[in-house]
Amino acid sequence: MKVFLLLLACSVSLPAAAQSKGNRTALHGAIAFHQQSGSIGWATDRRTAREAQVEALKQCGHEKCVVVANVSRACAALARDSGKFVVMKGATQQEAETKAMAKCGALCQIAAWTCTK
C-alpha cells in the first residue's frame, strides 16, 4: 500500500515538475508609441499577446498610441529622433538596440525596449 501511495504522489507531481523545466508557455511583450506626443508604453512577460498590448497601450497614455512591436521569447527596441522612429527585434536587448540604432541613425536614441522569457 505504501508503494502505491508513493507512486501515486510521484505521478501527480511529475507534470508540475515537467512544466517548470521547459514546457512553459511563451510569454509576451509589446511596445506602444505615439510619435507626435512622444508617449511610450511597454509590457513584459504577459501571458498573452493581447495582455501585453493592452498594458503597453495603458502605459503609453495617449488615446492615439499604437502598438509598434510584439515579441515572444525575444526582445524589441524603439529608437527615435525628432522626426522618425524605428523598431527592431533581436534575441537580446543589445541586439535589438543595435539594430534599431543602425537603422534609425546617429541622432536617434533608444526610447524603449522589452524582452520576454
VOTORFI-521307 format. One record per residue: residue in three letters; x, y, z of N, C-alpha, C, O, CB in turn. Coordinates in steps of 0.2 Angstrom, whole numbers, plus 5000, padded with zeros to 4 digits. Glycine has a CB too. Example, Ala and Ser with C-alpha at 12.3 -4.5 7.8 and 13.67 -1.06 7.14 Angstrom:
BEGIN
ala506649725039506249785039506649845039507149835042505749785045ser506449895035506849955036506450005039506750065040507049975029
***
This chain:
BEGIN
met500449945000500050005000500450065000500350114997499550005006lys501050065004501450125004501750144997501850194996502050115010val501950084994502250094987501750124982501950174979502550024985phe501150104983500650134978500550204980500450244975499950094979leu500550224986500450294988501050334986500950394983500250304995leu501650314986502250344984502250354977502350414974502850304986leu502050304973501950304966501450354963501550394959501850244962leu500850354967500350404965500550474967500450514963499750384970ala500950484972501150554974501650574969501650634967501450554981cys502050534966502550554961502250564955502450614951503150494960ser501750534953501450544946501050604946500950634941500950484945val500750624952500450694952500950744952500750804949500050694959ser501550744955501950794955502350804948502650854947502450794961leu502450754944502850754938502650804933503050844931502850684935pro501950814932501850864927502050934929502250974925501050864926ala501950954935502151014938502951024937503151074935501951024945ala503350974938504050974938504250984930504651024928504350914941ala503850944926504050944919503851014916504251044912503650894915gln503351044918503151114916503651164918503751214914502451134919ser503951164923504451214925505151204922505551244923504551204933lys505251144918505851134915505851144908506151104904506051064917gly505451184905505551204898504851194894504851214888505951154895asn504351164897503751164893503251224895502651214894503351094895arg503551274897503151334899502951364892503151364887503651384902thr502351404893502051444888502451504887502751534892501351454889ala502651524881502951584879502651644882502051644882503151594872leu503051694885502751754887502851804882503251794877503151774894his502451864883502351914878502551984880502451994886501651914875gly502752024876502952094877502752134871502552114866503652104878ala502652194873502452244867502752314869502852334875501652244867ile502752354864502952424864502452464861502252444855503652444861ala502152514864501652564861501952634860502352654865500952564865phe501752674855502052734854501652784851501152764847502752724850his501652844852501352904849501852954847502052984851500752934853gln502052954840502552994838502453074840502953104842502652984831gln501953094838501853174839501953194846502253244848501153194837ser501653154851501753174858502353144861502553174867501153154862gly502653094858503253064861503053014867503452984870503653114864ser502452994868502152954873502452884871502352854865501452954874ile502652844876502852774875502652734881502552754887503652774875gly502452674879502252624885502552554882502652544877501552624886trp502652514887502852444886502652394891502452414897503652444885ala502652334889502452274894502952224893503252214887501752254893thr503052184898503552124898503252064901502852074906504252144901asp503352004899503151944902502451944904502251924909503551934908arg501951954899501251944900501051874897501451854893500852004896arg500551854899500351784897500051784890500151724887499751764902thr499751834888499551834881499851894877499951944880498751824880ala499851894870499951954866499452004868499652064868500051934859arg498851994868498352044870498452074876498452144877497652014870glu498652044882498852074888499352114888499352174891498952014893ala499952094884500452144883500352204879500552254881501052104879gln499952194874499752254870499252304874499352364874499352234864val498852274878498352324882498852354887498652414889497852274886glu499252324891499752354896500152414893500252464895500152304899ala500452394887500852444883500452504881500652564882501152414877leu499852494879499452554877499252594883499152654883498752534873lys499052554889498852594895499452634897499352694899498652544900gln500052604897500652644900500852704895501052754897501252604900cys500652694889500852744884500452814885500652864885500652724877gly499752804887499352854890499052904885498652944887499752894894his499252904879498952944874498352904870498452844868499452974869glu497852934869497252904865497452874858497152834856496652944865lys497952904855498152884848498752844848499052834843498252944844cys498952814854499552774854499352704850498852684850499752754861val499952684847499852614843500352574845500952594847499852634835val500252504845500752454846501152454840500952434835500352384848val501852464842502352464836502752394836503152384832502752524836ala502752354842503152294842502752244847502452264852503852314845asn502752184845502552124849503152074849503452064843501852094846val503252054854503852004855503651944859503251944864504452034857ser503951884858503851824862504551784862504751774856503251784860arg504851774867505451744868505951784863506451754860505451674865ala505951844864506451894860506451964864506051974869506251894853cys506752004860506752074863506552124857506652104851507452094865ala506352184859506252234854506452304857506452314863505452244852ala506652344852506952414855506652464850506652454844507752414855leu506452524853506252584849506752634849506952654855505552604851ala507052654843507452714843507152774840506752754835508152694839arg507252834842506952884839507352954839507852954843506252904842asp507152994834507453064835506853104834506253084835508053084829ser506953174833506353214832505853204827505353224827506553284832gly506153174821505753164815505553094814505053084809506053194810lys505853044816505752974814505852924820506052944825506152954809phe505552864819505752814824505752744820505552734815505152804829val506152704824506252634821506152584826506452594832506952624817val505852524825505852474830506152414827505952394821505052464832met506552384830506952324828506852264833506852284839507652334826lys506952204831506952144836507552114836507952114831506352094834gly507752074841508352034842508251984847507751984851508952084843ala508751944847508751894853508951914859508751884864509251834851thr509251974860509452004866509252084866509152104860510251994868gln509252114871509152184872509752224868509552264864509152214879gln510352204868510852234865510852224857510952274854511552204867glu510652164855510552154848509952204845510052234840510352084846ala509352204849508852244846509052314846508852354842508252234851glu509352344851509552414852510052424846510052484843509852424859thr510552384845511052394840510752394833510852444829511552334840lys510252354831509952354825509452414824509452454819509452294824ala509152434830508752494829509152564828508952604824508352504836met509652564832510152624831510452624824510552684821510652624836ala510652564821510952564815510452584809510652624805511252494813lys509852574810509352584805509052664806508952694801508752544805cys509052684812508752754814509252804812509052854809508552754821gly509952794814510452844813510752874819510552864824510152904809ala511252914818511652944823511352994828511552994834512252974820leu510853024826510453074830509953034834509653074839510153124826cys509852974833509252934837509552914844510152914845509052874833gln509052904848509152874855508652814856508152824853509152924860ile508852774860508452714862507952744867508052774872508852654865ala507252744865506752764869506452714874506152724879506252804865ala506452654871506052594875506352534872506552524867505352604874trp506352484877506452414875506052364879505852384885507252404875thr505952304877505652254881505952184879506152174873504952254880cys506052144884506252074882505852024886505552044891507052064884thr505651964883505251914886505651854887506151844884504651904882lys505351814892505651744893505451694888505651634889505551724900
***
